[in-house]
Amino acid sequence: MTHEEHRRAAEQHELAAKAHRTAAEHNEKGDYTAAIWHSERALEYSDHAYHLAKEAHNKSGQVGRL
């Protein structure tokens, strides 16, 4: 169960990184509206990744030793 949650968190981190890179590209081109939009998406992905990772971490601490 926690493996799947960690994987989902990693996917969200990857989406956040991609959105950050895209925002930077738009910013360099002077397209500030698009840069802001992608920055906001990056923040949403990052927040979601954080919550998924925190939940997975909390659950992994509850797993007993074999």
C-alpha positions as CSV (number, residue, x, y, z in Angstrom):
1,M,0.0,0.0,0.0
2,T,2.7,2.6,0.9
3,H,4.7,1.7,-2.2
4,E,1.8,2.9,-4.3
5,E,1.5,6.1,-2.3
6,H,5.2,6.8,-2.6
7,R,4.9,6.3,-6.4
8,R,2.0,8.7,-6.6
9,A,3.9,11.3,-4.6
10,A,6.9,10.9,-6.9
11,E,4.7,11.4,-9.9
12,Q,3.4,14.6,-8.5
13,H,6.9,15.8,-7.8
14,E,7.8,15.1,-11.4
15,L,4.8,17.1,-12.6
16,A,5.8,19.9,-10.3
17,A,9.3,19.9,-11.7
18,K,8.1,19.9,-15.3
19,A,5.7,22.8,-14.5
20,H,8.6,24.7,-12.9
21,R,10.7,24.3,-16.0
22,T,7.9,25.3,-18.3
23,A,7.3,28.4,-16.1
24,A,11.0,29.3,-16.3
25,E,10.9,28.9,-20.1
26,H,7.9,31.2,-20.5
27,N,9.4,33.7,-18.1
28,E,12.6,33.8,-20.1
29,K,10.6,34.5,-23.3
30,G,8.7,37.3,-21.5
31,D,5.4,35.5,-21.5
32,Y,4.6,36.3,-17.9
33,T,1.0,35.3,-18.0
34,A,1.9,31.7,-19.0
35,A,4.8,31.7,-16.5
36,I,2.5,32.6,-13.7
37,W,-0.1,30.0,-14.8
38,H,2.6,27.2,-14.9
39,S,4.0,28.4,-11.5
40,E,0.6,28.0,-9.9
41,R,0.3,24.5,-11.4
42,A,3.7,23.7,-10.0
43,L,2.7,24.8,-6.6
44,E,-0.5,22.7,-6.7
45,Y,1.5,19.6,-7.8
46,S,4.1,20.2,-5.1
47,D,1.5,20.6,-2.4
48,H,-0.2,17.5,-3.4
49,A,3.1,15.6,-3.6
50,Y,3.9,16.8,-0.1
51,H,0.6,15.6,1.4
52,L,0.9,12.2,-0.4
53,A,4.5,11.7,0.8
54,K,3.6,12.7,4.4
55,E,0.7,10.3,4.4
56,A,2.9,7.5,3.0
57,H,5.6,8.2,5.6
58,N,3.0,8.1,8.4
59,K,1.6,4.8,7.2
60,S,5.1,3.3,6.7
61,G,5.9,4.0,10.3
62,Q,2.9,2.0,11.4
63,V,4.1,-1.2,9.6
64,G,5.4,-3.7,12.0
65,R,8.7,-5.7,11.5
66,L,8.5,-9.0,9.9
